[in-house]
């Protein structure tokens, strides 16, 4: 889009599309709901490329590392970062809800709930087995992201271990070229993002209207405050210490990402945008972000864990059931484990939320009400998840940058 000789950035175009879509959705709900399929088509185009994108970015990220030592350093650092911030996210969610006490203010009388599919019990053995594919082609056609991630890591390591140097270089060139092709296709899809966002937002506002901002106001407000604290306090602190980046500068420079996640509610679809922002705004090479960001979509779900903490405390306040210290610790542990096992659990995020609530011994009926408005929470969970992936990538990237300066090959 060009106005008076100046090209409007894609970020601005998406933001404008969000606003116009919301207004048109409220003004002409029937029309926008009927045209919502156009936004779904755009999302389908993104989902279409997800599996090859995961494969290419992870494999390329591994095979372009300077050494096996570099791969090990990056892996250890990013996994430690993701686990630590996830635990802190649950603590923040519980703490903010305990202070604000939204459960004592809310009134859900008359609100419609949504039927939730019964969650299946999960043990460690079934979870571990679910990580590994029995048929990689079935994994790809099923769109099982976490199994695709494992396959990509194994393939990348296998390429690094190839003995024949000439064959190894040939495979590396093919992978790198394929990765470029995939991102070229993604660029084509991203070019029409404003159109897709317009219809997605218009359909959402046409369906729910302005009332979507009032029914869940107390819990939503508490949750988004917790998200803000996580970004500024947790991500901000690590960015200041390890990357020398001001947290507010980080928020400003990552605008293209969080505007995108708010409108799409898809961490997977946001991978190319996240990698682009990491490179263009923070100078993180794709050989690092191409590994850490896709990995983060599967094991770093701080936004989801924040929601678990908020909802657990919210329900306990509503029913007048105080949580003991042991139950709070149990909540943190279960929420952390559940967040990292999303790919192995049948169902959506709301089902995982029900599992956590049920595991703590609280009534799950209120989760049905939350499910009816889950899209509003999902905007926050996805955005926080992706900002966590980006912050972790920047921290690890800057640490690796300093390491290579002091330890040249």
N, C-alpha and C positions, 0 to 999 in steps of 0.2 A: 504494500500500500504506500502511495506517495502523495504528499500534500505540499503544494507550493515548492516543488523541487526537492523537498526533504523526505527521505524514506522513513516511515514510521517503523520502529523496531517490532519484532514479533511479540515481545512481551507486552508492549502497549496495545497492539492489535488484539491480543487475547483478552486483556483487561477491558478494552472497549466492548468486545464481543460479549463478555460476561455481563456487563452493565446493560447493554441493549437487549440481550437475551432475557435478563430478569424482568426488564420493563415490559417487553413484548409478551412474555409469558403471563404476567399479571393482567395486561390489557386484553390479550386474546388467548386465554388458556386453552380453549378447544382446538384452535388452529395449531398452537405450538405443541400440544400433546400429540396431535395427529402427525406432526412433522418430526417428532422426536426420534423416529427411526433413522433420520439423516445423521444425527449425532451418533447413534449406535453404529452406523456404517463406518464412520470415521474411527470409532474405537475398535471396531472389528479389524480394520486395516492395520492398526497398531498391534493388536493381539496376534495378527497373522504372522508378524515378523519377530515375535517375542522369542520363540525357541531358537531360530538361527542366530538371533542377536545375542542371547545368553551364551550359546556355544562359541560364537566367534569372539566375543569380548573376553570371556574367561580364558579360552585357549590362547588367544593373542596376548592377553595380559600376562600369562605364565611364560610363554615361549620368548617374549621380548625382554624378560628380566635379564639384567647384566650377568647374574650368576644365580646358582642355587641358594647361596647365602642370602642374596637380596630377596628372593622369593620367601625364604623362611622368616626373615625379619619382618617383611610386610605382613605376612600371614599372622604371625604371633601378635604383632602390634594391633592390627585391625580387629582380630577376634577378641583380644583383651579389652579394647575400647568398646566394642559392641556389647559385650557381656556386662561391663561395668556401668555403662550408661543405661542399659535396660533395667538393672537392679535399682539404680537411682530413680529411674522414671516411676517405678511402682511406689517407691517411698514417697516421692513428691505427690503422686496422685492421691495416696492415702492421707498425707499431711494436709494438703490444700482442702480436701473435702472435710477433714476433721475440724479445720479452723472455720470454714464458711458454714458448714452444716446445712447443705442444700436439702437434705432429706427431711429436715424439720419444717421446711418452707413449702415443699412441693405438694401439689394436690392432683392426683391422677384420676379423679372421679370423672367418668364419662369419656375418657380417652380410649380410643380403639387400640387393641393390641394385635400383634401379628403372630400366627402360629409358627412355632419353631420346631424344626425336625429334631427329634431326640438325639442327643449327642452319644456317640459310641464310646465306651470305655477304652482307655489307652494305657498300655504298659510300655516299659522301656524296650522290651524285646520287639514288640510290633512296630514301635516307632523307628527303631534302628533298622529293622528289615525294610520299612517303607522308604528309607533313604536310597536304597540301591535297586536299580531296575533289573528285571529279569529279561526284558526285551527293549533295547534302546529305541527301536522304531515305534513301538507301542507307547513308550514314554513321550516321544516327540509328538505323536498324533493325539495323545491324551492331554498334552500341554502341562505335564507334571513338571513344574519349574524346579523344585528342589532335586529331583532325580536328574534332570537335565544339567543342573549345576554340578552334581557329583560326577556325571559322565564327562562334562567339559574339563573338570579338574584332572580326572584320570587321563584323558586324552592329552592334555597339555603336558603333564608329567611324562607320559609315554614318549611324546615327541622330544622332550629334553633328554631322555635316556637313550635315544636312538644312537647306535654305534657308527653307522655310515654317515660321515659328515656331509657328503654331497646330497644324499637322500634327505637328510635332516634339513638342510637349507632349502631344498625344493619344497618340502612340506610346509616349512615356515613361510615361504613366499606365497604359497597357495592360500594359507590361512590368513595372512595379512591382506592379500588382495581380496579375498572373500569378505573379510571384515569391512574393507573400504566399500565394496559393493552394497553390503547390507546397510551401512550408514548412509549411502547415497539414496537408497530406497526410503530409509527413514526420513531423510531430508525432504523427499517429495511429499510424504505423508504429513510432516510437520508444517509444510508450507500452507496447508489448508486448515491448520489448527483453529484459526479464528472462526471459520465456518462451523466446524464440528462443535466448538465450545458454545457458540451462539445457540445452536439447536439443543444441546444438552441442558444448558441453563434455562432456556425458554421452556423446555418440557418439564423440568423440575419445579419451576415457579408456577407453571400452569397447573400442575397436579396438586401442589400443596398451598400455593398462595402465600400471603404474608403471615398466615397463621402458623407456619412452620417455625417462626421465630419466637412464638409465645408459649406453645404447649410444653416445651422442654427447657424453658428459659433458665431455670435455676441450675439444673444439672449441666446444661450446655455451657453456661457462663463459668461454672466451676471448672469444667473440663478444659475449656480454652485458656483459662488463667493458668492452669497447671501446665499446659503446652507451652505457654509463653515463658513461664519460669524455667522449664526444661531447656528451652532454646537459649535464653539469656544467661541463666546461672550455670547450667551444666556444660552445654556446648560452648558458651561464651568463655567460661573459665579455661577450658582445655585449649580453645583457640588462642587466648591471650598467652597462656603459658608455653604452649608448644609451637604455635604458628605465628605469634606476635600480630594477631589480627583482632581488631576491635569487633565485639559481637554485633554492634549495630551496623558496622560496615559489612559484616558477613550477611546480615539480614537484607541490607540494601542490594548488595551485589548478587544475592541469590534470588532476587525477585522473579526472574524468568522461571525459576523452578517452582517456587511456591504458588505463583499464580496458576501455573500449569496443573499442579497437584490439587489445588482447591477445585478446579473446574473438572478434572477427570477422575479424581479419587482412585487412581491406579498407580501403585509404586512401580509395577513392571513397565507400564507404558511410559513412565517418566524416566526410565534408565537413560535413554539417549540425551534427554534434556539435562539430566544430572551430570553426565559425563562431559557434555558441552560446557556447562557452567563451571565445572571443576577446572577445565582446561583454559577457557577464555577469561574467567574472572580471577582464578586463584593460581593459575600456572601449573596445575597438576597434570603430568603427562598421562596419556591414555593407557600406557603400559601398567600404571598403578590404578587409576580410576576404573579401567576396564575389568579389573579383578575385584577391587574392594566394593564398588557400588552394586554390581549384580549380586555379590555375596551378601551385602547388607539387606537386599530386598527379601532375603530368606531368613536371616538370623538376627537382624536388627529391626525390631518393631517397637521402638520406644513409645510412639503415639498410641499403639494398641494397649501397651502395658499401662500407660497413664490412664487410659479409659478403664481398664480393669480395676485399678486402685480407686478411682473416683466412684465407680459404680458399686464396688464392694462396700465402701464407707457410706455411700448414699442409701443403699438398701438397709444396712444395719441401723442407720438413723431413722429410717421410715418405720421399721418394725420394732424399734426400741431395743435392739439386741446389741449390747456393747461387745466389741471384739477384744479378746485378751491379747497380751503381748505374743503368746505362742501362736494365736490365730493370725495375727498381723505378719509374723515371720513366715508362717505357712502361706499366706497370701502372696508375699513377695516371691517365695520359692516357686510356687505353682505358676504364678503369672509369668515369671521369667522362663520357665521350662516350656509352658504352652506357647509363648511368643516365638520360640525358636523351633517349634514343631509344627508350624502351620501347614507346611506342605504335606505332612503325613497324617493330617486329621481331616476326615470327610466333613464338608460343610464350609460355611462362610465364617467371617469374623464374629458374627453374632452368636454362632454356635460355640466358638471358643470362649466367648464371654460367659455363656451359660454354664460351660464346664467349670470355669473358675469360680463362679458364684455358687454352684452346686457343691464344689469341693470344699468350700469354706463353711458350708452348712447353712447358707441363707436361702430364703425362698426365691425361686427363679421366675415367678409370675411377672414381676416388673420388667424382666428382660424382654418379655413379649411386647411391652409398651415401647421400650427403647428400640426394638427391632423395627417398629413402624416408622421410626424417624432416624434410622441408622445412617442414612445418607448425610445428615447434618454432622454427625459425629465422624463419619468416614472422611469428610473433608479435612478434619483436624488430624485424624490418625495417619492418613496418607502423607499429609504435609510434614508432620513431625517425623515420621519414619524416614522420609526422603531427606529432610534437613539433617537428620542424624547420620545418614549415609554420607552426605556431603561433608559434614563437619569432621567425621572420622577420616574420610579420604584426605581432606586438607591437612589434618593433624599428622597423619601417617606420611603423606607426601612431603610435607615440610621437614619432618624428622629424617626421612630418607635422603632428602636433598642435603641436609647438613652432614649426614653420615658420609655421603659420597665425597663431600668437600674435604673432610678430615681423614677419610680413608680411601684415597684414589686407587683405582684398580691398577 
